[in-house]
């Protein structure tokens, strides 16, 4: 009995993987169906369905980058403190002092790449008409994921707390002043002036909700940190699972006609 | 379906009726006579009814006889009378019957019902039940006509059968429904209240969660602060002394022919960056997108859509200038003429 056989015959292995290796068609199916991660995917797809010239693998690359961002981001959290006193210093320390501090650069470049691949994925889906029924709902989920990816980029942008970050977020969040109805300078905001009470002011509008203050400051840094590290990734992970599952449920990956 | 059966039976009946009519001259009137007594009983619409069958009465056509019978049956409601013509459809007689029916309707009141085929159909059973007193003559007539075959499943038969069955059923239900309703109400009311309460609480909590995200206190520099005597700010200068701490420039220059000191908010009117005062070029220049402003705050280059904003400035009784950032003065709104937006030196 080889070591490999010994391991695969052990109770520990069998308790995790209830079925043999996918050495024949039946077991290939069974493995797909009994694995939590694999069961999101179809049991089998046509060879053309994974043709690089057709899919560009852009969705897969995007997901890979999401994993990279998750892992590197969590590691960076061990060294980064989202306060006015330490945020920028910790970034400098990662760059100049910490071993493998290049982790932050991986995280940053991965984020840029993810935005690009999300757009390219969307472009591919559009070109191949894969947004059409029965996949129209998955297109909507994809659009949500695109928006959330951009929001992850936006919130992560502030965290280094350098001049670029502060003014970029200042500029970006100032656009929220013009939010219809909910922005203090937006159209329709005056509808919320009821009697003596003005419900939409620079201290109570959409921008204020985003920043947690009237100007970009420590409250904003804290807010963006939580949004970037916890709130948005949770939603994104959930939507990604739905996105993959719907690919299977909506007739499998689209392929050349 | 029903009409076909009726027609078949009717035809037979008529055939026999005619045969009898030919045999016994007295019979032919008998077909009409039942109509007459029936008319006399209800008393009101009767007179025209006989008139209707009478003209075509020479018992030629089926439709005529049927019409007569039905007219009797529906003696009270004038509605059924018109229906028969539609069903019978014999061209000549139909028009006659219609004319007669309308004549009745004129007296009988419910004229408009004539056109509707379903309406008379409904009216029939009611009439049949209600005017049961009138029915016998029709039956008798049919019996007389058919002889041994009393019902012959004559038109009356199939028509009446469903009628008695239906009414009792709803009656039985009608007794039970109220009990159920009471039970339902007893169970549903608290449930509805509970769900409403839950929905209201959830909505309230969500609303206040949104409110929770808006802090009730802010750590900001004070909006009112003193910046020293006017003599600290020489003519033609821009002081950046308070810019980083409070976000204002103190400018002493000539504006509209007056030498005045005023405080400009160091916020670009494009997208909120902080411009730099370039002493050499005598302008405020925003590093973000290149907007430029003259020393007096008027925009002249870049994307900024309007001049910089002034904030409140006054000379206190202690001879010190005091800035009030809680008020803004916009040039394009003519607010720079407000005397709380500058101090004349």
HADDOCK unambig.tbl for C-alpha pairs under 7 A between the chains (distance, minus, plus):
assign (segid A and resid 167 and name CA) (segid B and resid 273 and name CA) 6.20 0.50 0.50
assign (segid A and resid 170 and name CA) (segid B and resid 272 and name CA) 6.51 0.50 0.50
assign (segid A and resid 170 and name CA) (segid B and resid 273 and name CA) 6.87 0.50 0.50
assign (segid A and resid 171 and name CA) (segid B and resid 271 and name CA) 5.06 0.50 0.50
assign (segid A and resid 171 and name CA) (segid B and resid 272 and name CA) 6.06 0.50 0.50
assign (segid A and resid 171 and name CA) (segid B and resid 273 and name CA) 6.80 0.50 0.50
assign (segid A and resid 174 and name CA) (segid B and resid 271 and name CA) 6.05 0.50 0.50
assign (segid A and resid 174 and name CA) (segid B and resid 272 and name CA) 6.80 0.50 0.50
assign (segid A and resid 209 and name CA) (segid B and resid 213 and name CA) 6.31 0.50 0.50
assign (segid A and resid 209 and name CA) (segid B and resid 214 and name CA) 5.64 0.50 0.50
assign (segid A and resid 212 and name CA) (segid B and resid 214 and name CA) 6.16 0.50 0.50
assign (segid A and resid 212 and name CA) (segid B and resid 215 and name CA) 6.38 0.50 0.50
assign (segid A and resid 213 and name CA) (segid B and resid 218 and name CA) 6.59 0.50 0.50
